[in-house]
Amino acid sequence: MAIHSMTGFGRASGHSGAWGWAWEIRTVNSKGLDLRLRLPPG
C-alpha cells in the first residue's frame, strides 16, 4: 500500500499576562508549509 496524499493541520492559542497569541500550521501533500502567527498590534 502506498500513501498518495498526506495532509496535516495544527492550531494553538493562549495568553501570558497581558499578551495573547494564536498560531496555525498546515501542510498539504508535502508540497508546502503555511505557517501563521498572530500577535496583537502595538
MDTraj code that builds the backbone (N, CA, C; nanometers):
import mdtraj as md
import numpy as np

residues = "MET ALA ILE HIS SER MET THR GLY PHE GLY ARG ALA SER GLY HIS SER GLY ALA TRP GLY TRP ALA TRP GLU ILE ARG THR VAL ASN SER LYS GLY LEU ASP LEU ARG LEU ARG LEU PRO PRO GLY".split()
xyz = np.array([
    [0.0849, -0.1170, 0.0000],
    [0.0000, 0.0000, 0.0000],
    [0.0897, 0.1237, 0.0000],
    [0.0623, 0.2153, -0.0880],
    [0.1368, 0.3403, -0.0964],
    [0.0479, 0.4555, -0.0502],
    [0.1082, 0.5515, 0.0155],
    [0.0357, 0.6712, 0.0578],
    [0.0428, 0.7716, -0.0563],
    [-0.0736, 0.8145, -0.1047],
    [-0.0785, 0.9078, -0.2172],
    [-0.1051, 1.0513, -0.1736],
    [-0.1563, 1.0708, -0.0560],
    [-0.1896, 1.2043, -0.0100],
    [-0.1647, 1.2132, 0.1401],
    [-0.1114, 1.3265, 0.1826],
    [-0.0880, 1.3468, 0.3247],
    [-0.1181, 1.4928, 0.3580],
    [-0.2041, 1.5136, 0.4548],
    [-0.2439, 1.6474, 0.4959],
    [-0.2285, 1.6581, 0.6467],
    [-0.1774, 1.7722, 0.6937],
    [-0.1637, 1.7947, 0.8369],
    [-0.2115, 1.9341, 0.8737],
    [-0.2628, 1.9489, 0.9960],
    [-0.3127, 2.0772, 1.0426],
    [-0.2963, 2.0841, 1.1935],
    [-0.2549, 2.1994, 1.2436],
    [-0.2449, 2.2198, 1.3874],
    [-0.2799, 2.3631, 1.4223],
    [-0.3389, 2.3827, 1.5390],
    [-0.3764, 2.5170, 1.5842],
    [-0.3599, 2.5228, 1.7355],
    [-0.3108, 2.6354, 1.7846],
    [-0.2978, 2.6559, 1.9289],
    [-0.3168, 2.8041, 1.9593],
    [-0.3620, 2.8334, 2.0791],
    [-0.3737, 2.9719, 2.1239],
    [-0.3581, 2.9747, 2.2751],
    [-0.3266, 3.0915, 2.3258],
    [-0.3094, 3.1049, 2.4692],
    [-0.2794, 3.2485, 2.5070],
    [-0.2435, 3.2688, 2.6316],
    [-0.2092, 3.4031, 2.6780],
    [-0.1059, 3.3930, 2.7887],
    [-0.0319, 3.5009, 2.8025],
    [0.0691, 3.5126, 2.9062],
    [0.0628, 3.6557, 2.9584],
    [0.0052, 3.6737, 3.0734],
    [-0.0120, 3.8087, 3.1267],
    [-0.1087, 3.8871, 3.0392],
    [-0.0647, 4.0024, 2.9887],
    [-0.1484, 4.0866, 2.9032],
    [-0.1417, 4.0461, 2.7568],
    [-0.0576, 3.9490, 2.7216],
    [-0.0374, 3.9087, 2.5820],
    [-0.1207, 3.7862, 2.5474],
    [-0.1792, 3.7906, 2.4292],
    [-0.2498, 3.6750, 2.3749],
    [-0.1836, 3.6339, 2.2444],
    [-0.1904, 3.5071, 2.2100],
    [-0.1270, 3.4600, 2.0868],
    [-0.2083, 3.3450, 2.0275],
    [-0.1914, 3.3258, 1.8976],
    [-0.2552, 3.2141, 1.8269],
    [-0.1659, 3.1769, 1.7096],
    [-0.1558, 3.0470, 1.6799],
    [-0.0805, 3.0045, 1.5625],
    [-0.1511, 2.8890, 1.4936],
    [-0.1281, 2.8802, 1.3624],
    [-0.1804, 2.7718, 1.2801],
    [-0.0677, 2.7212, 1.1917],
    [-0.0650, 2.5930, 1.1687],
    [0.0323, 2.5340, 1.0778],
    [-0.0413, 2.4324, 0.9906],
    [-0.0131, 2.4345, 0.8605],
    [-0.0799, 2.3460, 0.7648],
    [0.0193, 2.2946, 0.6621],
    [-0.0003, 2.1746, 0.6181],
    [0.0739, 2.1211, 0.5055],
    [-0.0202, 2.0318, 0.4251],
    [-0.0090, 2.0379, 0.2934],
    [-0.0943, 1.9595, 0.2046],
    [-0.0058, 1.8867, 0.1046],
    [-0.0121, 1.7560, 0.1039],
    [0.0598, 1.6712, 0.0086],
    [0.2103, 1.6994, 0.0049],
    [0.2663, 1.7411, 0.1148],
    [0.4107, 1.7656, 0.1272],
    [0.4648, 1.8628, 0.0231],
    [0.3797, 1.9480, -0.0317],
    [0.4235, 2.0423, -0.1352],
    [0.4547, 2.1799, -0.0786],
    [0.4184, 2.2049, 0.0435],
    [0.4444, 2.3358, 0.1003],
    [0.4032, 2.3402, 0.2455],
    [0.4365, 2.4481, 0.3102],
    [0.4060, 2.4677, 0.4511],
    [0.3511, 2.6082, 0.4672],
    [0.2384, 2.6223, 0.5314],
    [0.1762, 2.7512, 0.5581],
    [0.1760, 2.7711, 0.7089],
    [0.2552, 2.8642, 0.7567],
    [0.2685, 2.8910, 0.8998],
    [0.2208, 3.0331, 0.9263],
    [0.1274, 3.0495, 1.0201],
    [0.0732, 3.1817, 1.0525],
    [0.0822, 3.2056, 1.2025],
    [0.1270, 3.3236, 1.2387],
    [0.1359, 3.3646, 1.3786],
    [0.0686, 3.5003, 1.3909],
    [-0.0240, 3.5130, 1.4838],
    [-0.0942, 3.6399, 1.5031],
    [-0.0634, 3.6941, 1.6416],
    [-0.0238, 3.8193, 1.6442],
    [0.0039, 3.8899, 1.7691],
    [-0.0776, 4.0181, 1.7709],
    [-0.1132, 4.0686, 1.8863],
    [-0.1889, 4.1937, 1.8912],
    [-0.1026, 4.3109, 1.8451],
    [-0.1639, 4.4154, 1.7884],
    [-0.0876, 4.5324, 1.7444],
    [-0.0258, 4.6063, 1.8628],
    [0.0822, 4.6775, 1.8330],
    [0.1413, 4.7635, 1.9333],
    [0.2545, 4.7019, 2.0004],
])
top = md.Topology()
chain = top.add_chain()
for i, resn in enumerate(residues, 1):
    res = top.add_residue(resn, chain, resSeq=i)
    for name in ("N", "CA", "C"):
        top.add_atom(name, md.element.get_by_symbol(name[0]), res)
traj = md.Trajectory(xyz[None], top)
